[in-house]
């Protein structure tokens, strides 16, 4: 096996392992993951500064 193939396979196995750990942690807790349900202040931050904040 070449170095590139070995590297990509190792990278793939690590990413699958990380995803599985995240899913298991999500199932263990009742609190949803952040990227599944963003807190309300992220929406106001994405829209940009309000008129109150601009000056």
FIGU-759741 format. One record per residue: residue in one letter; z, y, x of N, C-alpha, C in turn. Coordinates in pm, 1 decimal. Each point is the difference from the previous one (the first is absolute). Example, Ala and Ser with C-alpha at 12.3 -4.5 7.8 and 13.67 -1.06 7.14 Angstrom:
REM FIGU-759741
+-----+----------+----------+----------+----------+----------+----------+----------+----------+----------+
: res :     n.c3 :     n.c2 :     n.c1 :    ca.c3 :    ca.c2 :    ca.c1 :     c.c3 :     c.c2 :     c.c1 :
+-----+----------+----------+----------+----------+----------+----------+----------+----------+----------+
:   A :    780.0 :   -569.0 :   1319.0 :      0.0 :    119.0 :    -89.0 :      0.0 :    120.0 :     90.0 :
:   S :    -72.0 :    105.0 :    -35.0 :      6.0 :    119.0 :     82.0 :     73.0 :    109.0 :    -77.0 :
+-----+----------+----------+----------+----------+----------+----------+----------+----------+----------+
***
This chain:
REM FIGU-759741
+-----+----------+----------+----------+----------+----------+----------+----------+----------+----------+
: res :     n.c3 :     n.c2 :     n.c1 :    ca.c3 :    ca.c2 :    ca.c1 :     c.c3 :     c.c2 :     c.c1 :
+-----+----------+----------+----------+----------+----------+----------+----------+----------+----------+
:   X :      0.0 :   -120.5 :     85.4 :      0.0 :    120.5 :    -85.4 :      0.0 :    125.0 :     88.5 :
:   X :    -79.9 :     97.6 :    -35.0 :     -8.2 :    121.2 :     81.2 :    122.3 :     87.5 :    -24.7 :
:   X :     18.3 :     97.3 :     89.0 :    114.1 :     89.9 :    -14.7 :     -9.5 :     79.2 :   -129.9 :
:   X :   -121.3 :     42.7 :    -33.9 :    -17.5 :     79.0 :   -121.8 :     33.1 :    -80.3 :   -124.4 :
:   X :    -44.1 :   -126.0 :     -3.7 :     28.7 :    -84.2 :   -116.7 :    149.3 :    -29.2 :     -8.6 :
:   X :     61.0 :    -26.4 :    115.8 :    143.9 :    -26.4 :      1.9 :     77.1 :    122.2 :    -47.7 :
:   X :    -42.5 :    117.0 :     45.0 :     67.4 :    124.2 :    -38.2 :    -12.1 :     24.7 :   -149.9 :
:   X :   -120.8 :    -17.8 :    -54.0 :    -19.5 :     26.8 :   -142.5 :     76.0 :   -101.0 :    -85.2 :
:   X :      6.8 :   -125.2 :     46.5 :     73.5 :    -99.9 :    -77.0 :    148.9 :     31.5 :      1.4 :
:   X :     52.9 :     39.1 :    116.9 :    141.2 :     36.2 :      8.8 :     29.7 :    121.2 :    -86.9 :
:   X :    -89.5 :     98.2 :      3.3 :     18.3 :    120.2 :    -80.6 :     -0.1 :    -35.0 :   -148.3 :
:   X :    -91.1 :    -89.4 :    -40.3 :     -8.7 :    -40.5 :   -140.2 :    127.2 :    -72.4 :    -43.3 :
:   X :     48.6 :    -92.1 :     84.8 :    121.0 :    -74.2 :    -35.3 :    119.0 :     93.7 :    -12.3 :
:   X :      8.7 :     98.7 :     89.3 :    110.9 :     94.8 :     -7.1 :     -6.9 :     84.0 :   -126.4 :
:   X :   -121.0 :     44.6 :    -36.5 :    -12.4 :     84.9 :   -118.4 :     31.1 :    -79.1 :   -126.5 :
:   X :    -41.5 :   -126.6 :     -4.9 :     32.1 :    -84.3 :   -115.3 :    151.0 :    -21.0 :     -7.8 :
:   X :     61.9 :    -22.4 :    115.3 :    144.8 :    -19.3 :      4.2 :     72.0 :    124.9 :    -49.0 :
:   X :    -46.2 :    116.5 :     44.2 :     62.2 :    125.5 :    -42.3 :    -15.1 :     20.7 :   -149.8 :
:   X :   -119.0 :    -29.5 :    -52.8 :    -22.5 :     16.5 :   -143.7 :     88.1 :    -94.9 :    -79.5 :
:   X :     14.9 :   -122.8 :     47.5 :     85.1 :    -95.5 :    -70.0 :    145.4 :     44.5 :      2.3 :
:   X :     45.2 :     55.1 :    113.0 :    137.3 :     48.7 :      8.4 :     21.5 :    114.9 :    -97.5 :
:   X :    -99.3 :     88.8 :    -11.9 :     11.6 :    111.5 :    -94.1 :      7.0 :    -50.4 :   -143.2 :
:   X :    -82.7 :    -98.9 :    -32.8 :     -0.1 :    -53.1 :   -135.9 :    131.4 :    -70.8 :    -31.1 :
:   X :     53.2 :    -74.9 :     96.4 :    127.1 :    -68.1 :    -22.0 :    112.2 :    100.3 :    -18.5 :
:   X :     -0.4 :    105.6 :     79.3 :    103.2 :    102.7 :    -13.6 :    -12.0 :     69.7 :   -134.5 :
:   X :   -123.7 :     18.2 :    -46.8 :    -19.9 :     65.0 :   -129.3 :     52.7 :    -88.4 :   -112.9 :
:   X :    -15.6 :   -131.2 :     13.9 :     48.1 :    -90.1 :   -104.2 :    151.9 :     -9.5 :      1.0 :
:   X :     62.2 :     20.2 :    117.3 :    145.6 :    -11.1 :      8.5 :     70.0 :    120.9 :    -60.6 :
:   X :    -64.5 :    114.5 :     -1.6 :     64.9 :    121.0 :    -47.5 :    -61.6 :     44.1 :   -131.7 :
:   X :     76.9 :     74.7 :    -78.2 :    -50.9 :     48.8 :   -127.7 :    -70.3 :    133.7 :     18.8 :
:   X :     24.0 :     66.1 :    112.9 :    -62.5 :    129.5 :     25.1 :   -143.6 :    -20.8 :     45.9 :
:   X :    -97.3 :     61.3 :    -65.2 :   -139.3 :    -19.8 :     39.3 :    -29.6 :     64.7 :    134.8 :
:   X :   -105.7 :    -47.2 :     64.7 :    -38.7 :     58.3 :    127.6 :    -49.7 :    142.7 :    -20.0 :
:   X :     10.3 :     79.8 :    106.3 :    -29.8 :    142.9 :    -12.0 :   -145.7 :     22.8 :    -36.4 :
:   X :    -91.7 :    -76.9 :     61.7 :   -140.5 :     27.9 :    -27.1 :    -44.7 :    -53.8 :   -135.1 :
:   X :     85.5 :    -79.0 :    -67.6 :    -35.1 :    -44.2 :   -135.0 :     35.2 :    106.9 :   -102.1 :
:   X :    112.8 :     66.6 :     19.3 :     39.2 :    105.6 :    -93.3 :     53.1 :    117.7 :     81.1 :
:   X :    -86.6 :     94.4 :     34.7 :     43.4 :    113.9 :     80.9 :     97.6 :     87.3 :    -76.1 :
:   X :     97.2 :     58.3 :     67.9 :     94.0 :     91.0 :    -65.8 :    -72.2 :    123.1 :    -52.8 :
:   X :     55.9 :     66.2 :    -99.8 :    -71.5 :    109.9 :    -66.3 :    -36.6 :    115.5 :     93.0 :
:   X :     77.7 :     22.6 :    107.0 :    -28.9 :    118.2 :     82.4 :   -125.9 :    -19.4 :     84.4 :
:   X :    -49.5 :   -122.0 :     14.8 :   -122.6 :    -19.2 :     78.1 :   -119.9 :     57.3 :    -73.8 :
:   X :      1.6 :     -5.8 :   -134.0 :   -113.1 :     52.6 :    -76.0 :     -8.7 :    151.8 :     15.7 :
:   X :    112.6 :     69.3 :     -4.7 :     -3.5 :    145.3 :     15.9 :    -41.3 :     37.1 :    142.8 :
:   X :     35.9 :    -83.7 :     97.7 :    -39.6 :     27.6 :    137.6 :   -150.2 :    -20.3 :     18.0 :
:   X :    -56.9 :    -97.7 :    -72.6 :   -143.7 :    -25.2 :     12.4 :    -81.8 :    111.6 :    -63.8 :
:   X :     52.4 :     61.7 :   -104.9 :    -75.0 :    104.4 :    -68.6 :     -8.1 :    127.4 :     83.3 :
:   X :     86.1 :     13.9 :     99.0 :      0.4 :    121.4 :     80.4 :    113.4 :     90.6 :    -43.8 :
:   X :     17.9 :    111.4 :     68.3 :    110.6 :     91.4 :    -32.8 :    -18.7 :     63.7 :   -137.2 :
:   X :    110.7 :     14.0 :    -69.7 :     -6.1 :     66.5 :   -130.7 :     -0.4 :    150.8 :     20.5 :
:   X :    -19.4 :     74.9 :   -107.8 :     -1.5 :    146.2 :     12.0 :    136.2 :     51.7 :     45.8 :
:   X :    105.2 :    -71.7 :    -40.1 :    133.8 :     41.6 :     37.8 :     21.1 :    -14.3 :    151.6 :
:   X :    -60.0 :   -104.4 :     60.1 :     21.2 :    -24.1 :    142.5 :    -96.1 :     79.0 :     88.5 :
:   X :   -111.6 :     47.5 :    -55.1 :   -103.0 :     59.3 :     85.3 :     45.3 :    132.4 :     62.0 :
:   X :     90.4 :     72.5 :    -66.4 :     46.8 :    126.8 :     59.6 :    150.3 :     -3.9 :     14.6 :
+-----+----------+----------+----------+----------+----------+----------+----------+----------+----------+
***
